[in-house]
Amino acid sequence: MKNRNNYLPLLALAAAGIATTASASGILREQTTTAYLATAGAGQTADIGASAAFNNPAGLAYLSQPEIQGNLLLIEDSFNFYDQGSSGTNDDFDHRRKNTDYGVGLTGGGSFFYGQPLTEDWGIGFALTSPAGGATDAGKNWVGSNFIESIEVLIAVAQIAIGYEISPQWSVGGSAGVSYMSWELDLSPFPQASENLDLDDTKLAWALGVMYRPGTDTRIGLRYVAGVDHEVTGPAIIETPMGNTEYQASQEFNLADLVTLSLDQQLTQNLTLLADIEWANWSEMKESRIVHEDGPTVLVPRDWKDAWGGAIGLAYKVSPSLSLKVGVNYDDSAVSKSNHKIDPPLDRTIAYSAGVDWALNDSTEFNIGYQYLDFGDIEVNQSIEGFDPIAGTPFSQRVVGESEAHVHIVSLGINKTF
């Protein structure tokens, strides 16, 4: 049977406990989609290759010939929850799994970039990439299934970029395109019930960049990425022994404005220093808004804070055809200790990276990179009070424990000029 109203207040209550923002829980970070994974993102907005179409469109002005870049990612994650006294009134609570690994194992990703000179002063490019996303899967019958069983988030960006060389020292650029977001969630909003939400949205995305080259050995890049306010919408289905309920749902996700400043400084003939500093405007994330068709609108307090990050890396040319890269990145947490929930399962982020660039010939180069992400530990103390319409009784659920997350990423890339 189909019924739009029987469980909506309960669904709204459950959603209030688990709603998150996608980019904060993402295991893909924008620097992982380009060859800058090997330096942990250090130097990315000083890019003057094809991937400048995404990293900093001002860098396209310095292209001297058409270039493509493609990257494939292999990702292995480990998300662990260690129970520290969770409790619940559900009949099956004592039989639920307490400690669990809610990672999804091996997954993949990829990106594609193209750039070419238009005139002596102008360059144009195209980017197709996934700068953020991720998934966790705790499965059914664990202590937090009333909040979340699994979640999968994808953000994909397709954009056209253009750069203009004002002078040999200065260039500017901009990009515009679309940002697509999909968000799928499974949970048990009350005993003997399961719910699936499958929502998505497409919005305009744009960015601006500037690059300064005071000399042949130095590049400084500055990029601004406008935040995107996604409102994902789509079907939501709840299944119970009494039948199924179908309705439309929506949720707002406010992705932060980003400002990134990068340095690419050649120290010697063979050694280059790369550095980054980034600011993310997460203080705009005051709440999550969940709307149920013909039902209540739920506001989830967030009170996030602006976050800073920084990276430093080195590139060393062993020979004309072989370069070694290393880097480390630290990103502050936008979520204060008191606001941590089951999802996103991360605190501050530290990335350690290394890689190799190998030139097959003058026009073809291969990139191999590895990155280890440490998302830190968070303490969870999250509760929900609800009503079970099947049993006709109230129920309660409290999840208390510690969560930690680690991710390994291997990147394979190719650069080709024509």
C-alpha positions as CSV (number, residue, x, y, z in Angstrom):
1,M,0.0,0.0,0.0
2,K,1.0,3.6,-0.4
3,N,0.5,6.2,2.3
4,R,2.1,9.6,2.5
5,N,1.3,10.7,6.0
6,N,1.3,7.9,8.5
7,Y,5.0,8.0,9.4
8,L,6.1,11.5,8.4
9,P,6.5,13.0,11.8
10,L,8.6,10.0,12.9
11,L,10.7,10.2,9.7
12,A,11.4,13.8,10.3
13,L,12.5,13.1,13.8
14,A,14.8,10.4,12.6
15,A,16.2,12.6,9.9
16,A,17.0,15.3,12.4
17,G,19.4,12.9,14.1
18,I,21.4,11.9,11.0
19,A,21.4,14.7,8.4
20,T,24.9,15.7,7.4
21,T,26.7,17.8,4.9
22,A,28.4,16.0,2.1
23,S,31.7,17.7,1.6
24,A,32.6,17.4,5.3
25,S,32.1,13.7,5.2
26,G,33.8,13.2,1.9
27,I,36.7,10.8,1.6
28,L,37.7,12.4,-1.8
29,R,39.4,15.8,-1.6
30,E,39.9,18.0,-4.5
31,Q,43.7,17.6,-4.7
32,T,43.3,13.8,-5.0
33,T,41.7,14.2,-8.4
34,T,44.9,15.7,-10.1
35,A,48.6,15.0,-10.1
36,Y,48.9,17.1,-7.0
37,L,47.8,14.1,-4.9
38,A,51.5,13.2,-4.6
39,T,52.3,16.5,-2.8
40,A,49.1,16.4,-0.6
41,G,47.7,19.3,-2.7
42,A,50.7,21.6,-2.1
43,G,51.1,24.0,-5.0
44,Q,47.8,23.2,-6.7
45,T,46.6,26.7,-7.5
46,A,50.1,27.5,-9.1
47,D,49.2,24.9,-11.7
48,I,50.0,25.8,-15.4
49,G,49.0,22.5,-16.9
50,A,45.7,21.1,-18.3
51,S,44.3,20.6,-14.7
52,A,44.6,24.3,-14.2
53,A,41.1,24.3,-15.7
54,F,40.0,23.1,-12.2
55,N,42.9,24.2,-9.9
56,N,43.3,27.8,-11.1
57,P,42.0,28.9,-14.5
58,A,44.6,31.7,-14.6
59,G,47.2,29.1,-15.2
60,L,45.7,28.2,-18.6
61,A,47.1,31.5,-20.0
62,Y,50.6,30.0,-20.0
63,L,49.8,26.9,-22.0
64,S,51.9,26.7,-25.1
65,Q,50.3,23.6,-26.7
66,P,47.1,21.5,-26.3
67,E,47.3,19.1,-23.3
68,I,45.1,16.5,-21.7
69,Q,45.4,14.9,-18.3
70,G,43.5,11.9,-17.0
71,N,43.6,10.3,-13.5
72,L,42.2,7.1,-12.0
73,L,41.9,6.5,-8.3
74,L,41.8,3.4,-6.2
75,I,40.5,4.0,-2.7
76,E,40.5,1.7,0.4
77,D,38.9,3.0,3.6
78,S,38.6,1.9,7.2
79,F,35.9,3.5,9.4
80,N,35.7,2.0,12.9
81,F,33.2,2.6,15.7
82,Y,34.1,1.4,19.2
83,D,31.1,1.3,21.6
84,Q,31.4,2.8,25.0
85,G,28.0,2.2,26.6
86,S,25.3,2.7,24.0
87,S,21.8,1.9,25.2
88,G,18.3,1.5,23.7
89,T,14.8,0.3,24.6
90,N,14.3,-1.7,21.3
91,D,13.5,-5.3,21.9
92,D,16.5,-6.4,19.8
93,F,19.0,-3.9,21.2
94,D,21.0,-6.5,23.2
95,H,21.5,-8.5,20.0
96,R,22.8,-5.6,18.0
97,R,26.4,-5.3,16.9
98,K,28.3,-2.8,19.1
99,N,31.8,-2.4,17.6
100,T,31.8,-2.2,13.8
101,D,33.8,-1.3,10.7
102,Y,31.5,0.7,8.6
103,G,33.8,1.4,5.7
104,V,32.9,0.2,2.2
105,G,36.3,-1.3,1.2
106,L,37.7,-0.7,-2.2
107,T,36.1,2.0,-4.4
108,G,37.3,4.1,-7.3
109,G,37.2,7.5,-8.9
110,G,38.7,9.5,-11.8
111,S,39.0,12.9,-13.5
112,F,39.7,14.4,-17.0
113,F,41.2,17.8,-17.9
114,Y,41.9,19.5,-21.2
115,G,43.6,22.7,-22.0
116,Q,44.9,24.6,-25.0
117,P,46.1,28.1,-26.0
118,L,43.6,30.2,-28.0
119,T,46.0,33.1,-28.8
120,E,49.3,34.3,-27.5
121,D,47.5,35.7,-24.4
122,W,44.4,33.5,-24.0
123,G,44.0,29.8,-22.9
124,I,40.9,27.7,-22.5
125,G,40.2,24.4,-20.7
126,F,37.7,21.8,-19.6
127,A,37.4,19.9,-16.3
128,L,35.4,16.9,-15.3
129,T,36.1,15.7,-11.8
130,S,34.6,14.7,-8.4
131,P,36.1,17.0,-5.8
132,A,34.2,15.5,-2.9
133,G,32.2,12.4,-2.0
134,G,32.3,9.2,0.0
135,A,30.4,6.4,1.5
136,T,30.0,4.4,4.7
137,D,28.0,1.3,5.4
138,A,27.4,0.0,8.9
139,G,24.7,-2.4,7.7
140,K,21.6,-3.4,9.6
141,N,21.4,-4.4,13.2
142,W,24.1,-2.2,14.7
143,V,23.7,0.1,17.7
144,G,23.3,3.2,15.5
145,S,21.0,1.9,12.8
146,N,18.2,4.3,14.0
147,F,20.4,7.1,12.9
148,I,22.2,5.6,9.9
149,E,22.9,2.3,8.2
150,S,24.6,3.5,5.1
151,I,25.2,6.7,3.2
152,E,26.7,7.5,-0.2
153,V,27.5,11.0,-1.4
154,L,28.8,12.1,-4.7
155,I,29.7,15.6,-5.9
156,A,30.8,15.9,-9.6
157,V,31.8,19.1,-11.4
158,A,31.9,19.8,-15.1
159,Q,33.2,23.3,-16.1
160,I,34.8,25.3,-18.8
161,A,37.6,27.6,-17.9
162,I,39.5,30.5,-19.5
163,G,42.7,32.3,-18.6
164,Y,44.2,35.6,-19.8
165,E,47.8,36.8,-19.6
166,I,47.8,40.5,-18.6
167,S,51.6,40.6,-18.7
168,P,54.5,38.2,-18.4
169,Q,54.0,38.4,-14.6
170,W,50.2,38.5,-14.2
171,S,47.3,36.4,-15.4
172,V,43.7,36.1,-14.5
173,G,41.0,33.5,-15.2
174,G,37.5,32.2,-14.4
175,S,35.5,29.0,-14.8
176,A,31.8,28.2,-14.9
177,G,29.9,25.0,-15.1
178,V,27.6,22.7,-13.2
179,S,27.9,20.9,-9.8
180,Y,25.9,17.7,-9.5
181,M,25.2,16.2,-6.1
182,S,23.6,12.9,-5.2
183,W,22.8,11.7,-1.7
184,E,21.5,8.3,-0.8
185,L,20.8,7.3,2.8
186,D,19.5,4.1,4.5
187,L,18.4,3.9,8.1
188,S,15.8,2.3,10.5
189,P,13.8,5.3,11.7
190,F,11.9,3.0,14.2
191,P,11.9,-0.7,15.1
192,Q,10.9,-3.1,12.2
193,A,11.1,-0.2,9.7
194,S,13.7,0.7,7.1
195,E,13.9,3.9,5.0
196,N,15.8,4.8,1.8
197,L,16.2,8.3,0.6
198,D,17.7,8.8,-3.0
199,L,18.1,12.5,-3.6
200,D,20.0,14.6,-6.1
201,D,20.4,18.2,-7.5
202,T,22.3,20.2,-10.1
203,K,23.5,23.8,-9.6
204,L,25.7,26.4,-11.2
205,A,29.3,26.4,-10.0
206,W,32.0,29.0,-10.7
207,A,35.5,30.1,-9.6
208,L,38.0,32.9,-10.2
209,G,41.8,32.8,-10.1
210,V,44.8,35.0,-10.4
211,M,48.5,34.1,-10.9
212,Y,51.7,36.1,-10.3
213,R,55.1,35.1,-11.7
214,P,57.7,37.5,-10.3
215,G,60.5,35.5,-12.0
216,T,61.1,32.3,-14.0
217,D,61.5,30.3,-10.8
218,T,58.4,31.4,-8.9
219,R,54.6,31.1,-9.3
220,I,52.0,32.2,-6.9
221,G,48.4,31.3,-7.5
222,L,45.2,32.5,-5.7
223,R,41.8,30.9,-6.3
224,Y,38.3,31.6,-5.1
225,V,35.7,28.9,-5.4
226,A,32.1,30.0,-4.8
227,G,30.1,27.9,-2.4
228,V,27.2,25.9,-3.9
229,D,23.8,25.7,-2.2
230,H,22.5,22.3,-3.2
231,E,18.9,21.3,-2.4
232,V,18.8,17.6,-3.2
233,T,15.3,16.2,-3.8
234,G,13.8,12.9,-4.8
235,P,11.9,9.8,-3.6
236,A,12.0,8.4,-0.1
237,I,10.5,5.0,0.7
238,I,9.9,3.5,4.1
239,E,9.2,-0.3,4.5
240,T,7.4,-1.8,7.4
241,P,5.4,-5.1,8.0
242,M,2.3,-2.9,7.5
243,G,3.3,-1.9,4.0
244,N,5.3,0.7,2.2
245,T,5.1,4.5,2.3
246,E,6.4,6.7,-0.6
247,Y,6.9,10.4,-0.5
248,Q,9.1,13.2,-1.8
249,A,11.8,14.6,0.4
250,S,14.5,17.3,0.1
251,Q,17.5,18.6,2.1
252,E,19.7,21.6,1.8
253,F,23.5,21.3,1.7
254,N,25.5,24.5,1.8
255,L,29.0,23.8,0.4
256,A,31.6,26.3,1.7
257,D,33.3,29.1,-0.2
258,L,37.0,28.3,-0.6
259,V,40.0,30.6,-0.9
260,T,43.4,28.9,-1.7
261,L,46.8,30.5,-2.0
262,S,49.7,28.4,-3.5
263,L,53.4,28.7,-4.0
264,D,55.6,26.9,-6.6
265,Q,59.2,27.9,-5.9
266,Q,62.2,26.3,-7.7
267,L,65.0,26.2,-5.1
268,T,67.7,24.7,-7.3
269,Q,67.9,23.3,-10.8
270,N,66.4,20.0,-9.5
271,L,64.5,20.8,-6.3
272,T,61.1,22.6,-6.1
273,L,59.2,23.7,-3.0
274,L,55.4,23.7,-3.0
275,A,53.1,25.1,-0.4
276,D,49.4,25.9,0.2
277,I,47.1,27.6,2.6
278,E,43.3,27.4,2.4
279,W,40.3,28.9,4.1
280,A,36.8,27.4,4.0
281,N,33.8,29.4,5.0
282,W,32.0,26.7,7.0
283,S,30.6,29.2,9.5
284,E,27.7,29.7,7.1
285,M,26.6,26.2,8.0
286,K,24.2,27.1,10.8
287,E,21.7,24.3,10.2
288,S,20.5,21.5,8.0
289,R,17.0,21.9,6.6
290,I,15.0,18.7,5.9
291,V,11.6,19.0,4.2
292,H,9.1,16.3,3.9
293,E,6.3,16.7,1.4
294,D,3.0,17.1,3.2
295,G,4.9,16.9,6.5
296,P,7.1,18.9,8.8
297,T,10.2,20.8,8.1
298,V,13.1,19.9,10.4
299,L,16.0,22.2,11.3
300,V,19.1,20.5,12.6
301,P,21.4,22.9,14.5
302,R,25.0,22.8,13.1
303,D,27.0,25.9,14.3
304,W,30.0,24.9,12.3
305,K,33.1,27.2,12.2
306,D,35.4,28.4,9.5
307,A,38.3,26.0,8.8
308,W,41.9,26.5,7.8
309,G,44.3,24.1,6.1
310,G,47.8,24.0,4.9
311,A,50.2,21.8,2.9
312,I,53.8,21.7,2.1
313,G,55.6,19.5,-0.5
314,L,58.8,18.9,-2.4
315,A,59.5,17.8,-6.0
316,Y,63.0,16.5,-6.8
317,K,64.1,15.8,-10.4
318,V,66.3,12.7,-10.2
319,S,66.9,12.7,-14.0
320,P,65.4,14.5,-17.0
321,S,62.6,11.8,-17.1
322,L,62.1,11.0,-13.4
323,S,60.8,13.2,-10.5
324,L,60.0,12.2,-6.9
325,K,57.4,14.0,-4.9
326,V,56.4,14.1,-1.2
327,G,53.9,16.2,0.8
328,V,51.9,16.6,4.0
329,N,48.6,18.4,4.5
330,Y,46.7,19.5,7.6
331,D,43.0,20.5,7.6
332,D,41.3,21.9,10.6
333,S,37.9,20.5,11.6
334,A,34.9,22.6,10.9
335,V,32.9,20.7,13.5
336,S,33.6,21.4,17.2
337,K,34.0,18.6,19.7
338,S,30.5,19.3,21.2
339,N,28.8,19.1,17.8
340,H,30.2,15.8,16.6
341,K,27.7,13.2,15.4
342,I,27.9,9.7,14.0
343,D,28.3,11.2,10.5
344,P,30.5,12.9,9.5
345,P,33.0,10.4,11.1
346,L,36.0,12.7,11.1
347,D,37.8,15.4,13.0
348,R,40.9,17.2,11.8
349,T,42.5,15.6,8.7
350,I,46.2,14.9,8.1
351,A,47.3,13.7,4.7
352,Y,50.7,12.1,3.9
353,S,51.6,11.7,0.2
354,A,54.3,10.5,-2.1
355,G,54.6,9.9,-5.8
356,V,56.7,9.6,-9.0
357,D,56.4,11.4,-12.3
358,W,58.0,9.5,-15.3
359,A,58.3,11.1,-18.7
360,L,58.1,8.5,-21.5
361,N,59.1,11.1,-24.0
362,D,58.7,14.8,-24.6
363,S,55.0,14.6,-25.0
364,T,53.9,11.9,-22.6
365,E,54.3,11.7,-18.8
366,F,52.9,9.2,-16.3
367,N,52.1,10.0,-12.6
368,I,51.8,7.6,-9.8
369,G,50.8,8.9,-6.4
370,Y,49.9,7.5,-2.9
371,Q,48.1,9.3,-0.1
372,Y,47.3,8.2,3.4
373,L,44.5,10.1,5.1
374,D,44.1,10.2,8.9
375,F,40.7,11.6,9.8
376,G,41.3,11.5,13.6
377,D,39.1,10.3,16.4
378,I,35.7,11.7,17.4
379,E,33.6,11.0,20.5
380,V,29.9,10.4,19.8
381,N,27.1,10.9,22.2
382,Q,23.9,11.1,20.2
383,S,20.3,10.2,21.2
384,I,16.8,10.0,19.8
385,E,13.4,9.7,21.3
386,G,10.6,8.3,19.1
387,F,7.4,6.3,18.9
388,D,7.0,2.9,17.4
389,P,3.6,2.8,15.6
390,I,3.8,-1.0,15.0
391,A,4.3,-1.9,18.7
392,G,2.4,1.2,19.8
393,T,5.1,2.1,22.4
394,P,7.7,4.8,22.7
395,F,11.4,3.9,22.1
396,S,14.7,5.5,22.8
397,Q,18.2,5.1,21.4
398,R,21.5,6.5,22.6
399,V,24.8,5.9,20.8
400,V,27.9,6.4,22.9
401,G,31.4,5.6,21.6
402,E,34.4,6.6,19.6
403,S,34.9,6.6,15.9
404,E,38.1,6.7,13.8
405,A,38.7,6.7,10.1
406,H,41.7,6.1,7.8
407,V,41.8,6.1,4.0
408,H,44.5,4.9,1.5
409,I,44.4,6.3,-2.1
410,V,46.5,5.3,-5.1
411,S,46.4,7.5,-8.2
412,L,47.4,6.7,-11.7
413,G,47.6,9.6,-14.2
414,I,48.8,10.5,-17.6
415,N,49.7,13.9,-19.2
416,K,49.8,14.2,-22.9
417,T,50.7,17.2,-25.0
418,F,50.1,17.6,-28.8
